[in-house]
């Protein structure tokens, strides 16, 4: 199975890295033992996301966080299940 990071365009990781790097450094400076959780949503704004898009977003922020919170609706159950099935690819 291919890792979700293999499907992540470089331009996305270049944008997300700096976005997350500064708050992470600030949080760790304030408390080195802080646990950081990223919230993922199956419907950010007016768009619906599929499981692979959620997995790509999670892969982009994974170096900065220790876990994820998944926000979903009944209508987005398929996308959430597809994302949850992709989680084993994050090991490593």
PDB file of N, CA, C and O in Angstrom:
ATOM      1  N   UNK A   1       0.845  -1.183   0.000  1.00  0.00           N
ATOM      2  CA  UNK A   1       0.000   0.000   0.000  1.00  0.00           C
ATOM      3  C   UNK A   1       0.888   1.243   0.000  1.00  0.00           C
ATOM      4  O   UNK A   1       1.861   1.316   0.751  1.00  0.00           O
ATOM      5  N   UNK A   2       0.557   2.197  -0.825  1.00  0.00           N
ATOM      6  CA  UNK A   2       1.326   3.437  -0.885  1.00  0.00           C
ATOM      7  C   UNK A   2       0.927   4.354   0.254  1.00  0.00           C
ATOM      8  O   UNK A   2      -0.226   4.359   0.685  1.00  0.00           O
ATOM      9  N   UNK A   3       1.874   5.119   0.734  1.00  0.00           N
ATOM     10  CA  UNK A   3       1.603   6.058   1.820  1.00  0.00           C
ATOM     11  C   UNK A   3       0.884   7.290   1.273  1.00  0.00           C
ATOM     12  O   UNK A   3       1.145   7.696   0.141  1.00  0.00           O
ATOM     13  N   UNK A   4      -0.019   7.893   2.056  1.00  0.00           N
ATOM     14  CA  UNK A   4      -0.711   9.102   1.609  1.00  0.00           C
ATOM     15  C   UNK A   4       0.249  10.238   1.260  1.00  0.00           C
ATOM     16  O   UNK A   4      -0.069  11.074   0.414  1.00  0.00           O
ATOM     17  N   UNK A   5       1.409  10.280   1.895  1.00  0.00           N
ATOM     18  CA  UNK A   5       2.355  11.360   1.603  1.00  0.00           C
ATOM     19  C   UNK A   5       2.862  11.288   0.177  1.00  0.00           C
ATOM     20  O   UNK A   5       3.297  12.301  -0.371  1.00  0.00           O
ATOM     21  N   UNK A   6       2.817  10.113  -0.440  1.00  0.00           N
ATOM     22  CA  UNK A   6       3.260   9.985  -1.819  1.00  0.00           C
ATOM     23  C   UNK A   6       2.318  10.713  -2.776  1.00  0.00           C
ATOM     24  O   UNK A   6       2.714  11.064  -3.888  1.00  0.00           O
ATOM     25  N   UNK A   7       1.100  10.935  -2.358  1.00  0.00           N
ATOM     26  CA  UNK A   7       0.114  11.592  -3.201  1.00  0.00           C
ATOM     27  C   UNK A   7       0.005  13.088  -2.916  1.00  0.00           C
ATOM     28  O   UNK A   7      -0.790  13.790  -3.541  1.00  0.00           O
ATOM     29  N   UNK A   8       0.801  13.567  -1.976  1.00  0.00           N
ATOM     30  CA  UNK A   8       0.715  14.964  -1.561  1.00  0.00           C
ATOM     31  C   UNK A   8       1.555  15.836  -2.484  1.00  0.00           C
ATOM     32  O   UNK A   8       2.770  15.650  -2.558  1.00  0.00           O
ATOM     33  N   UNK A   9       0.944  16.777  -3.187  1.00  0.00           N
ATOM     34  CA  UNK A   9       1.725  17.664  -4.038  1.00  0.00           C
ATOM     35  C   UNK A   9       2.711  18.485  -3.207  1.00  0.00           C
ATOM     36  O   UNK A   9       2.382  18.911  -2.100  1.00  0.00           O
ATOM     37  N   UNK A  10       3.894  18.703  -3.725  1.00  0.00           N
ATOM     38  CA  UNK A  10       4.909  19.457  -2.985  1.00  0.00           C
ATOM     39  C   UNK A  10       4.441  20.858  -2.635  1.00  0.00           C
ATOM     40  O   UNK A  10       4.781  21.377  -1.572  1.00  0.00           O
ATOM     41  N   UNK A  11       3.664  21.479  -3.520  1.00  0.00           N
ATOM     42  CA  UNK A  11       3.215  22.845  -3.236  1.00  0.00           C
ATOM     43  C   UNK A  11       2.327  22.891  -1.995  1.00  0.00           C
ATOM     44  O   UNK A  11       2.326  23.889  -1.274  1.00  0.00           O
ATOM     45  N   UNK A  12       1.570  21.818  -1.738  1.00  0.00           N
ATOM     46  CA  UNK A  12       0.718  21.773  -0.554  1.00  0.00           C
ATOM     47  C   UNK A  12       1.585  21.688   0.695  1.00  0.00           C
ATOM     48  O   UNK A  12       1.354  22.417   1.660  1.00  0.00           O
ATOM     49  N   UNK A  13       2.580  20.805   0.686  1.00  0.00           N
ATOM     50  CA  UNK A  13       3.426  20.674   1.873  1.00  0.00           C
ATOM     51  C   UNK A  13       4.237  21.937   2.105  1.00  0.00           C
ATOM     52  O   UNK A  13       4.526  22.267   3.255  1.00  0.00           O
ATOM     53  N   UNK A  14       4.613  22.653   1.056  1.00  0.00           N
ATOM     54  CA  UNK A  14       5.329  23.923   1.229  1.00  0.00           C
ATOM     55  C   UNK A  14       4.436  24.974   1.876  1.00  0.00           C
ATOM     56  O   UNK A  14       4.922  25.817   2.631  1.00  0.00           O
ATOM     57  N   UNK A  15       3.148  24.936   1.594  1.00  0.00           N
ATOM     58  CA  UNK A  15       2.229  25.911   2.199  1.00  0.00           C
ATOM     59  C   UNK A  15       1.864  25.528   3.624  1.00  0.00           C
ATOM     60  O   UNK A  15       1.794  26.395   4.496  1.00  0.00           O
ATOM     61  N   UNK A  16       1.631  24.243   3.876  1.00  0.00           N
ATOM     62  CA  UNK A  16       1.207  23.815   5.204  1.00  0.00           C
ATOM     63  C   UNK A  16       2.344  23.809   6.212  1.00  0.00           C
ATOM     64  O   UNK A  16       2.116  24.079   7.391  1.00  0.00           O
ATOM     65  N   UNK A  17       3.561  23.508   5.779  1.00  0.00           N
ATOM     66  CA  UNK A  17       4.700  23.474   6.688  1.00  0.00           C
ATOM     67  C   UNK A  17       4.872  24.769   7.458  1.00  0.00           C
ATOM     68  O   UNK A  17       4.837  24.754   8.688  1.00  0.00           O
ATOM     69  N   UNK A  18       5.057  25.897   6.769  1.00  0.00           N
ATOM     70  CA  UNK A  18       5.207  27.166   7.484  1.00  0.00           C
ATOM     71  C   UNK A  18       3.970  27.551   8.295  1.00  0.00           C
ATOM     72  O   UNK A  18       4.083  28.188   9.342  1.00  0.00           O
ATOM     73  N   UNK A  19       2.798  27.167   7.813  1.00  0.00           N
ATOM     74  CA  UNK A  19       1.564  27.482   8.529  1.00  0.00           C
ATOM     75  C   UNK A  19       1.539  26.806   9.903  1.00  0.00           C
ATOM     76  O   UNK A  19       1.080  27.401  10.878  1.00  0.00           O
ATOM     77  N   UNK A  20       2.026  25.578   9.980  1.00  0.00           N
ATOM     78  CA  UNK A  20       2.013  24.832  11.234  1.00  0.00           C
ATOM     79  C   UNK A  20       3.284  24.987  12.045  1.00  0.00           C
ATOM     80  O   UNK A  20       3.253  24.838  13.267  1.00  0.00           O
ATOM     81  N   UNK A  21       4.388  25.278  11.406  1.00  0.00           N
ATOM     82  CA  UNK A  21       5.684  25.301  12.103  1.00  0.00           C
ATOM     83  C   UNK A  21       5.718  26.343  13.217  1.00  0.00           C
ATOM     84  O   UNK A  21       6.146  26.023  14.326  1.00  0.00           O
ATOM     85  N   UNK A  22       5.293  27.551  12.970  1.00  0.00           N
ATOM     86  CA  UNK A  22       5.387  28.617  13.964  1.00  0.00           C
ATOM     87  C   UNK A  22       4.513  28.341  15.198  1.00  0.00           C
ATOM     88  O   UNK A  22       5.021  28.429  16.316  1.00  0.00           O
ATOM     89  N   UNK A  23       3.232  28.015  15.044  1.00  0.00           N
ATOM     90  CA  UNK A  23       2.431  27.717  16.236  1.00  0.00           C
ATOM     91  C   UNK A  23       2.969  26.517  17.019  1.00  0.00           C
ATOM     92  O   UNK A  23       2.892  26.499  18.248  1.00  0.00           O
ATOM     93  N   UNK A  24       3.508  25.522  16.325  1.00  0.00           N
ATOM     94  CA  UNK A  24       4.066  24.359  17.008  1.00  0.00           C
ATOM     95  C   UNK A  24       5.281  24.776  17.828  1.00  0.00           C
ATOM     96  O   UNK A  24       5.414  24.366  18.981  1.00  0.00           O
ATOM     97  N   UNK A  25       6.164  25.579  17.258  1.00  0.00           N
ATOM     98  CA  UNK A  25       7.339  26.049  17.994  1.00  0.00           C
ATOM     99  C   UNK A  25       6.923  26.872  19.208  1.00  0.00           C
ATOM    100  O   UNK A  25       7.520  26.743  20.277  1.00  0.00           O
ATOM    101  N   UNK A  26       5.906  27.715  19.053  1.00  0.00           N
ATOM    102  CA  UNK A  26       5.431  28.528  20.168  1.00  0.00           C
ATOM    103  C   UNK A  26       4.835  27.650  21.275  1.00  0.00           C
ATOM    104  O   UNK A  26       5.092  27.873  22.458  1.00  0.00           O
ATOM    105  N   UNK A  27       4.052  26.669  20.886  1.00  0.00           N
ATOM    106  CA  UNK A  27       3.440  25.773  21.875  1.00  0.00           C
ATOM    107  C   UNK A  27       4.507  24.969  22.612  1.00  0.00           C
ATOM    108  O   UNK A  27       4.435  24.811  23.831  1.00  0.00           O
ATOM    109  N   UNK A  28       5.485  24.465  21.885  1.00  0.00           N
ATOM    110  CA  UNK A  28       6.553  23.676  22.517  1.00  0.00           C
ATOM    111  C   UNK A  28       7.455  24.537  23.396  1.00  0.00           C
ATOM    112  O   UNK A  28       7.980  24.054  24.399  1.00  0.00           O
ATOM    113  N   UNK A  29       7.643  25.803  23.032  1.00  0.00           N
ATOM    114  CA  UNK A  29       8.435  26.704  23.875  1.00  0.00           C
ATOM    115  C   UNK A  29       7.714  26.962  25.192  1.00  0.00           C
ATOM    116  O   UNK A  29       8.346  27.041  26.246  1.00  0.00           O
ATOM    117  N   UNK A  30       6.381  27.093  25.132  1.00  0.00           N
ATOM    118  CA  UNK A  30       5.600  27.340  26.338  1.00  0.00           C
ATOM    119  C   UNK A  30       5.491  26.088  27.204  1.00  0.00           C
ATOM    120  O   UNK A  30       5.490  26.174  28.432  1.00  0.00           O
ATOM    121  N   UNK A  31       5.398  24.926  26.560  1.00  0.00           N
ATOM    122  CA  UNK A  31       5.259  23.665  27.294  1.00  0.00           C
ATOM    123  C   UNK A  31       5.835  22.540  26.435  1.00  0.00           C
ATOM    124  O   UNK A  31       5.171  22.084  25.504  1.00  0.00           O
ATOM    125  N   UNK A  32       7.049  22.084  26.725  1.00  0.00           N
ATOM    126  CA  UNK A  32       7.675  21.037  25.916  1.00  0.00           C
ATOM    127  C   UNK A  32       6.896  19.715  25.880  1.00  0.00           C
ATOM    128  O   UNK A  32       7.099  18.907  24.973  1.00  0.00           O
ATOM    129  N   UNK A  33       6.021  19.491  26.840  1.00  0.00           N
ATOM    130  CA  UNK A  33       5.250  18.244  26.890  1.00  0.00           C
ATOM    131  C   UNK A  33       3.864  18.381  26.264  1.00  0.00           C
ATOM    132  O   UNK A  33       3.039  17.478  26.400  1.00  0.00           O
ATOM    133  N   UNK A  34       3.600  19.481  25.590  1.00  0.00           N
ATOM    134  CA  UNK A  34       2.275  19.715  25.016  1.00  0.00           C
ATOM    135  C   UNK A  34       1.943  18.637  23.979  1.00  0.00           C
ATOM    136  O   UNK A  34       2.816  18.185  23.237  1.00  0.00           O
ATOM    137  N   UNK A  35       0.677  18.239  23.940  1.00  0.00           N
ATOM    138  CA  UNK A  35       0.179  17.292  22.946  1.00  0.00           C
ATOM    139  C   UNK A  35      -0.664  18.091  21.962  1.00  0.00           C
ATOM    140  O   UNK A  35      -1.627  18.751  22.350  1.00  0.00           O
ATOM    141  N   UNK A  36      -0.298  18.027  20.699  1.00  0.00           N
ATOM    142  CA  UNK A  36      -0.989  18.798  19.667  1.00  0.00           C
ATOM    143  C   UNK A  36      -1.890  17.887  18.838  1.00  0.00           C
ATOM    144  O   UNK A  36      -1.461  16.836  18.361  1.00  0.00           O
ATOM    145  N   UNK A  37      -3.138  18.301  18.672  1.00  0.00           N
ATOM    146  CA  UNK A  37      -4.137  17.541  17.935  1.00  0.00           C
ATOM    147  C   UNK A  37      -4.619  18.399  16.764  1.00  0.00           C
ATOM    148  O   UNK A  37      -4.908  19.584  16.936  1.00  0.00           O
ATOM    149  N   UNK A  38      -4.705  17.804  15.586  1.00  0.00           N
ATOM    150  CA  UNK A  38      -5.220  18.503  14.403  1.00  0.00           C
ATOM    151  C   UNK A  38      -6.670  18.082  14.172  1.00  0.00           C
ATOM    152  O   UNK A  38      -6.994  16.896  14.218  1.00  0.00           O
ATOM    153  N   UNK A  39      -7.520  19.043  13.930  1.00  0.00           N
ATOM    154  CA  UNK A  39      -8.922  18.760  13.619  1.00  0.00           C
ATOM    155  C   UNK A  39      -9.077  18.665  12.107  1.00  0.00           C
ATOM    156  O   UNK A  39      -8.686  19.577  11.378  1.00  0.00           O
ATOM    157  N   UNK A  40      -9.641  17.574  11.645  1.00  0.00           N
ATOM    158  CA  UNK A  40      -9.928  17.371  10.227  1.00  0.00           C
ATOM    159  C   UNK A  40     -11.436  17.351  10.055  1.00  0.00           C
ATOM    160  O   UNK A  40     -12.157  16.815  10.897  1.00  0.00           O
ATOM    161  N   UNK A  41     -11.908  17.932   8.968  1.00  0.00           N
ATOM    162  CA  UNK A  41     -13.337  17.975   8.729  1.00  0.00           C
ATOM    163  C   UNK A  41     -13.666  17.404   7.363  1.00  0.00           C
ATOM    164  O   UNK A  41     -12.963  17.665   6.387  1.00  0.00           O
ATOM    165  N   UNK A  42     -14.733  16.626   7.295  1.00  0.00           N
ATOM    166  CA  UNK A  42     -15.172  16.076   6.019  1.00  0.00           C
ATOM    167  C   UNK A  42     -15.892  17.118   5.175  1.00  0.00           C
ATOM    168  O   UNK A  42     -16.130  16.909   3.986  1.00  0.00           O
ATOM    169  N   UNK A  43     -16.238  18.239   5.796  1.00  0.00           N
ATOM    170  CA  UNK A  43     -16.904  19.311   5.061  1.00  0.00           C
ATOM    171  C   UNK A  43     -16.373  20.665   5.527  1.00  0.00           C
ATOM    172  O   UNK A  43     -17.058  21.381   6.258  1.00  0.00           O
ATOM    173  N   UNK A  44     -15.149  21.024   5.108  1.00  0.00           N
ATOM    174  CA  UNK A  44     -14.635  22.341   5.470  1.00  0.00           C
ATOM    175  C   UNK A  44     -15.276  23.415   4.588  1.00  0.00           C
ATOM    176  O   UNK A  44     -15.147  23.379   3.364  1.00  0.00           O
ATOM    177  N   UNK A  45     -15.945  24.338   5.195  1.00  0.00           N
ATOM    178  CA  UNK A  45     -16.618  25.369   4.399  1.00  0.00           C
ATOM    179  C   UNK A  45     -17.804  24.780   3.658  1.00  0.00           C
ATOM    180  O   UNK A  45     -18.665  24.134   4.254  1.00  0.00           O
ATOM    181  N   UNK A  46     -17.840  25.009   2.357  1.00  0.00           N
ATOM    182  CA  UNK A  46     -18.954  24.516   1.550  1.00  0.00           C
ATOM    183  C   UNK A  46     -18.586  23.293   0.729  1.00  0.00           C
ATOM    184  O   UNK A  46     -19.422  22.789  -0.021  1.00  0.00           O
ATOM    185  N   UNK A  47     -17.361  22.802   0.849  1.00  0.00           N
ATOM    186  CA  UNK A  47     -16.906  21.647   0.065  1.00  0.00           C
ATOM    187  C   UNK A  47     -17.051  20.349   0.856  1.00  0.00           C
ATOM    188  O   UNK A  47     -16.991  20.339   2.085  1.00  0.00           O
ATOM    189  N   UNK A  48     -17.242  19.259   0.121  1.00  0.00           N
ATOM    190  CA  UNK A  48     -17.198  17.921   0.704  1.00  0.00           C
ATOM    191  C   UNK A  48     -15.876  17.312   0.293  1.00  0.00           C
ATOM    192  O   UNK A  48     -15.458  17.453  -0.857  1.00  0.00           O
ATOM    193  N   UNK A  49     -15.216  16.641   1.212  1.00  0.00           N
ATOM    194  CA  UNK A  49     -13.945  16.006   0.906  1.00  0.00           C
ATOM    195  C   UNK A  49     -14.094  14.495   0.873  1.00  0.00           C
ATOM    196  O   UNK A  49     -14.918  13.920   1.585  1.00  0.00           O
ATOM    197  N   UNK A  50     -13.275  13.855   0.026  1.00  0.00           N
ATOM    198  CA  UNK A  50     -13.259  12.399   0.033  1.00  0.00           C
ATOM    199  C   UNK A  50     -12.171  11.911   0.989  1.00  0.00           C
ATOM    200  O   UNK A  50     -11.402  12.714   1.518  1.00  0.00           O
ATOM    201  N   UNK A  51     -12.105  10.617   1.207  1.00  0.00           N
ATOM    202  CA  UNK A  51     -11.165  10.050   2.160  1.00  0.00           C
ATOM    203  C   UNK A  51      -9.713  10.318   1.834  1.00  0.00           C
ATOM    204  O   UNK A  51      -8.907  10.552   2.735  1.00  0.00           O
ATOM    205  N   UNK A  52      -9.360  10.288   0.531  1.00  0.00           N
ATOM    206  CA  UNK A  52      -7.959  10.519   0.174  1.00  0.00           C
ATOM    207  C   UNK A  52      -7.552  11.967   0.392  1.00  0.00           C
ATOM    208  O   UNK A  52      -6.403  12.236   0.741  1.00  0.00           O
ATOM    209  N   UNK A  53      -8.454  12.884   0.196  1.00  0.00           N
ATOM    210  CA  UNK A  53      -8.104  14.287   0.493  1.00  0.00           C
ATOM    211  C   UNK A  53      -7.886  14.492   1.985  1.00  0.00           C
ATOM    212  O   UNK A  53      -6.985  15.226   2.392  1.00  0.00           O
ATOM    213  N   UNK A  54      -8.706  13.848   2.792  1.00  0.00           N
ATOM    214  CA  UNK A  54      -8.489  13.907   4.241  1.00  0.00           C
ATOM    215  C   UNK A  54      -7.140  13.291   4.594  1.00  0.00           C
ATOM    216  O   UNK A  54      -6.405  13.832   5.421  1.00  0.00           O
ATOM    217  N   UNK A  55      -6.813  12.159   3.970  1.00  0.00           N
ATOM    218  CA  UNK A  55      -5.545  11.492   4.239  1.00  0.00           C
ATOM    219  C   UNK A  55      -4.362  12.361   3.813  1.00  0.00           C
ATOM    220  O   UNK A  55      -3.346  12.407   4.507  1.00  0.00           O
ATOM    221  N   UNK A  56      -4.485  13.041   2.689  1.00  0.00           N
ATOM    222  CA  UNK A  56      -3.401  13.923   2.241  1.00  0.00           C
ATOM    223  C   UNK A  56      -3.221  15.095   3.193  1.00  0.00           C
ATOM    224  O   UNK A  56      -2.093  15.483   3.496  1.00  0.00           O
ATOM    225  N   UNK A  57      -4.317  15.656   3.663  1.00  0.00           N
ATOM    226  CA  UNK A  57      -4.219  16.757   4.629  1.00  0.00           C
ATOM    227  C   UNK A  57      -3.588  16.258   5.928  1.00  0.00           C
ATOM    228  O   UNK A  57      -2.739  16.932   6.511  1.00  0.00           O
ATOM    229  N   UNK A  58      -4.005  15.082   6.373  1.00  0.00           N
ATOM    230  CA  UNK A  58      -3.441  14.521   7.596  1.00  0.00           C
ATOM    231  C   UNK A  58      -1.947  14.243   7.437  1.00  0.00           C
ATOM    232  O   UNK A  58      -1.167  14.494   8.355  1.00  0.00           O
ATOM    233  N   UNK A  59      -1.552  13.731   6.284  1.00  0.00           N
ATOM    234  CA  UNK A  59      -0.138  13.442   6.036  1.00  0.00           C
ATOM    235  C   UNK A  59       0.693  14.717   6.048  1.00  0.00           C
ATOM    236  O   UNK A  59       1.845  14.707   6.482  1.00  0.00           O
ATOM    237  N   UNK A  60       0.117  15.803   5.578  1.00  0.00           N
ATOM    238  CA  UNK A  60       0.851  17.074   5.535  1.00  0.00           C
ATOM    239  C   UNK A  60       1.126  17.639   6.916  1.00  0.00           C
ATOM    240  O   UNK A  60       2.167  18.258   7.140  1.00  0.00           O
ATOM    241  N   UNK A  61       0.205  17.432   7.840  1.00  0.00           N
ATOM    242  CA  UNK A  61       0.381  17.994   9.188  1.00  0.00           C
ATOM    243  C   UNK A  61       0.891  16.970  10.195  1.00  0.00           C
ATOM    244  O   UNK A  61       1.194  17.325  11.334  1.00  0.00           O
ATOM    245  N   UNK A  62       0.990  15.711   9.796  1.00  0.00           N
ATOM    246  CA  UNK A  62       1.409  14.653  10.717  1.00  0.00           C
ATOM    247  C   UNK A  62       2.749  14.927  11.401  1.00  0.00           C
ATOM    248  O   UNK A  62       2.880  14.592  12.578  1.00  0.00           O
ATOM    249  N   UNK A  63       3.749  15.512  10.743  1.00  0.00           N
ATOM    250  CA  UNK A  63       5.013  15.776  11.442  1.00  0.00           C
ATOM    251  C   UNK A  63       4.872  16.749  12.610  1.00  0.00           C
ATOM    252  O   UNK A  63       5.759  16.824  13.461  1.00  0.00           O
ATOM    253  N   UNK A  64       3.781  17.486  12.661  1.00  0.00           N
ATOM    254  CA  UNK A  64       3.618  18.531  13.659  1.00  0.00           C
ATOM    255  C   UNK A  64       2.685  18.164  14.807  1.00  0.00           C
ATOM    256  O   UNK A  64       2.676  18.845  15.832  1.00  0.00           O
ATOM    257  N   UNK A  65       1.896  17.094  14.652  1.00  0.00           N
ATOM    258  CA  UNK A  65       0.877  16.767  15.649  1.00  0.00           C
ATOM    259  C   UNK A  65       1.022  15.334  16.148  1.00  0.00           C
ATOM    260  O   UNK A  65       1.694  14.509  15.529  1.00  0.00           O
ATOM    261  N   UNK A  66       0.383  15.056  17.274  1.00  0.00           N
ATOM    262  CA  UNK A  66       0.415  13.718  17.841  1.00  0.00           C
ATOM    263  C   UNK A  66      -0.878  12.940  17.589  1.00  0.00           C
ATOM    264  O   UNK A  66      -0.948  11.745  17.875  1.00  0.00           O
ATOM    265  N   UNK A  67      -1.884  13.604  17.062  1.00  0.00           N
ATOM    266  CA  UNK A  67      -3.145  12.912  16.813  1.00  0.00           C
ATOM    267  C   UNK A  67      -4.115  13.780  16.035  1.00  0.00           C
ATOM    268  O   UNK A  67      -3.815  14.923  15.688  1.00  0.00           O
ATOM    269  N   UNK A  68      -5.285  13.217  15.767  1.00  0.00           N
ATOM    270  CA  UNK A  68      -6.297  13.896  14.964  1.00  0.00           C
ATOM    271  C   UNK A  68      -7.657  13.808  15.624  1.00  0.00           C
ATOM    272  O   UNK A  68      -7.961  12.859  16.347  1.00  0.00           O
ATOM    273  N   UNK A  69      -8.462  14.811  15.361  1.00  0.00           N
ATOM    274  CA  UNK A  69      -9.874  14.814  15.719  1.00  0.00           C
ATOM    275  C   UNK A  69     -10.616  14.863  14.395  1.00  0.00           C
ATOM    276  O   UNK A  69     -10.288  15.689  13.543  1.00  0.00           O
ATOM    277  N   UNK A  70     -11.594  14.013  14.201  1.00  0.00           N
ATOM    278  CA  UNK A  70     -12.322  13.956  12.942  1.00  0.00           C
ATOM    279  C   UNK A  70     -13.728  14.498  13.128  1.00  0.00           C
ATOM    280  O   UNK A  70     -14.512  13.949  13.902  1.00  0.00           O
ATOM    281  N   UNK A  71     -14.049  15.572  12.421  1.00  0.00           N
ATOM    282  CA  UNK A  71     -15.398  16.145  12.429  1.00  0.00           C
ATOM    283  C   UNK A  71     -16.120  15.628  11.191  1.00  0.00           C
ATOM    284  O   UNK A  71     -15.594  15.702  10.080  1.00  0.00           O
ATOM    285  N   UNK A  72     -17.312  15.110  11.385  1.00  0.00           N
ATOM    286  CA  UNK A  72     -18.046  14.560  10.249  1.00  0.00           C
ATOM    287  C   UNK A  72     -19.551  14.685  10.460  1.00  0.00           C
ATOM    288  O   UNK A  72     -20.032  14.967  11.558  1.00  0.00           O
ATOM    289  N   UNK A  73     -20.270  14.466   9.369  1.00  0.00           N
ATOM    290  CA  UNK A  73     -21.731  14.432   9.421  1.00  0.00           C
ATOM    291  C   UNK A  73     -22.186  13.054   8.950  1.00  0.00           C
ATOM    292  O   UNK A  73     -21.388  12.271   8.435  1.00  0.00           O
ATOM    293  N   UNK A  74     -23.425  12.774   9.122  1.00  0.00           N
ATOM    294  CA  UNK A  74     -23.958  11.484   8.669  1.00  0.00           C
ATOM    295  C   UNK A  74     -23.756  11.331   7.156  1.00  0.00           C
ATOM    296  O   UNK A  74     -23.498  10.231   6.666  1.00  0.00           O
ATOM    297  N   UNK A  75     -23.874  12.430   6.430  1.00  0.00           N
ATOM    298  CA  UNK A  75     -23.730  12.378   4.975  1.00  0.00           C
ATOM    299  C   UNK A  75     -22.296  12.099   4.528  1.00  0.00           C
ATOM    300  O   UNK A  75     -22.072  11.650   3.404  1.00  0.00           O
ATOM    301  N   UNK A  76     -21.334  12.359   5.397  1.00  0.00           N
ATOM    302  CA  UNK A  76     -19.930  12.189   5.014  1.00  0.00           C
ATOM    303  C   UNK A  76     -19.294  10.941   5.614  1.00  0.00           C
ATOM    304  O   UNK A  76     -18.071  10.854   5.715  1.00  0.00           O
ATOM    305  N   UNK A  77     -20.109   9.989   6.006  1.00  0.00           N
ATOM    306  CA  UNK A  77     -19.589   8.782   6.639  1.00  0.00           C
ATOM    307  C   UNK A  77     -18.617   8.033   5.733  1.00  0.00           C
ATOM    308  O   UNK A  77     -17.595   7.542   6.211  1.00  0.00           O
ATOM    309  N   UNK A  78     -18.908   7.933   4.446  1.00  0.00           N
ATOM    310  CA  UNK A  78     -18.016   7.205   3.531  1.00  0.00           C
ATOM    311  C   UNK A  78     -16.623   7.820   3.493  1.00  0.00           C
ATOM    312  O   UNK A  78     -15.626   7.098   3.522  1.00  0.00           O
ATOM    313  N   UNK A  79     -16.546   9.132   3.428  1.00  0.00           N
ATOM    314  CA  UNK A  79     -15.241   9.804   3.412  1.00  0.00           C
ATOM    315  C   UNK A  79     -14.498   9.563   4.712  1.00  0.00           C
ATOM    316  O   UNK A  79     -13.287   9.340   4.705  1.00  0.00           O
ATOM    317  N   UNK A  80     -15.206   9.605   5.816  1.00  0.00           N
ATOM    318  CA  UNK A  80     -14.576   9.378   7.117  1.00  0.00           C
ATOM    319  C   UNK A  80     -14.051   7.952   7.227  1.00  0.00           C
ATOM    320  O   UNK A  80     -12.947   7.738   7.727  1.00  0.00           O
ATOM    321  N   UNK A  81     -14.830   6.976   6.765  1.00  0.00           N
ATOM    322  CA  UNK A  81     -14.397   5.575   6.806  1.00  0.00           C
ATOM    323  C   UNK A  81     -13.173   5.373   5.920  1.00  0.00           C
ATOM    324  O   UNK A  81     -12.235   4.683   6.317  1.00  0.00           O
ATOM    325  N   UNK A  82     -13.168   5.963   4.727  1.00  0.00           N
ATOM    326  CA  UNK A  82     -12.016   5.844   3.827  1.00  0.00           C
ATOM    327  C   UNK A  82     -10.762   6.436   4.476  1.00  0.00           C
ATOM    328  O   UNK A  82      -9.674   5.870   4.366  1.00  0.00           O
ATOM    329  N   UNK A  83     -10.919   7.564   5.145  1.00  0.00           N
ATOM    330  CA  UNK A  83      -9.782   8.167   5.850  1.00  0.00           C
ATOM    331  C   UNK A  83      -9.291   7.245   6.962  1.00  0.00           C
ATOM    332  O   UNK A  83      -8.089   7.010   7.082  1.00  0.00           O
ATOM    333  N   UNK A  84     -10.199   6.725   7.768  1.00  0.00           N
ATOM    334  CA  UNK A  84      -9.814   5.856   8.877  1.00  0.00           C
ATOM    335  C   UNK A  84      -9.107   4.594   8.386  1.00  0.00           C
ATOM    336  O   UNK A  84      -8.210   4.080   9.054  1.00  0.00           O
ATOM    337  N   UNK A  85      -9.507   4.103   7.232  1.00  0.00           N
ATOM    338  CA  UNK A  85      -8.826   2.932   6.660  1.00  0.00           C
ATOM    339  C   UNK A  85      -7.417   3.278   6.176  1.00  0.00           C
ATOM    340  O   UNK A  85      -6.569   2.392   6.080  1.00  0.00           O
ATOM    341  N   UNK A  86      -7.158   4.536   5.873  1.00  0.00           N
ATOM    342  CA  UNK A  86      -5.837   4.951   5.397  1.00  0.00           C
ATOM    343  C   UNK A  86      -4.858   5.187   6.547  1.00  0.00           C
ATOM    344  O   UNK A  86      -3.656   5.302   6.309  1.00  0.00           O
ATOM    345  N   UNK A  87      -5.337   5.259   7.764  1.00  0.00           N
ATOM    346  CA  UNK A  87      -4.469   5.578   8.914  1.00  0.00           C
ATOM    347  C   UNK A  87      -3.276   4.617   9.062  1.00  0.00           C
ATOM    348  O   UNK A  87      -2.184   5.086   9.381  1.00  0.00           O
ATOM    349  N   UNK A  88      -3.424   3.310   8.851  1.00  0.00           N
ATOM    350  CA  UNK A  88      -2.237   2.453   9.007  1.00  0.00           C
ATOM    351  C   UNK A  88      -1.069   2.874   8.112  1.00  0.00           C
ATOM    352  O   UNK A  88       0.078   2.568   8.438  1.00  0.00           O
ATOM    353  N   UNK A  89      -1.315   3.547   7.027  1.00  0.00           N
ATOM    354  CA  UNK A  89      -0.233   4.016   6.152  1.00  0.00           C
ATOM    355  C   UNK A  89       0.597   5.110   6.786  1.00  0.00           C
ATOM    356  O   UNK A  89       1.679   5.419   6.288  1.00  0.00           O
ATOM    357  N   UNK A  90       0.122   5.711   7.879  1.00  0.00           N
ATOM    358  CA  UNK A  90       0.853   6.773   8.536  1.00  0.00           C
ATOM    359  C   UNK A  90       1.958   6.257   9.461  1.00  0.00           C
ATOM    360  O   UNK A  90       2.800   7.031   9.915  1.00  0.00           O
ATOM    361  N   UNK A  91       1.954   4.984   9.731  1.00  0.00           N
ATOM    362  CA  UNK A  91       2.999   4.437  10.615  1.00  0.00           C
ATOM    363  C   UNK A  91       4.356   4.551   9.942  1.00  0.00           C
ATOM    364  O   UNK A  91       4.487   4.454   8.722  1.00  0.00           O
ATOM    365  N   UNK A  92       5.338   4.756  10.766  1.00  0.00           N
ATOM    366  CA  UNK A  92       6.671   4.789  10.170  1.00  0.00           C
ATOM    367  C   UNK A  92       7.614   5.669  10.812  1.00  0.00           C
ATOM    368  O   UNK A  92       8.763   5.764  10.380  1.00  0.00           O
TER     369      UNK A  92
END
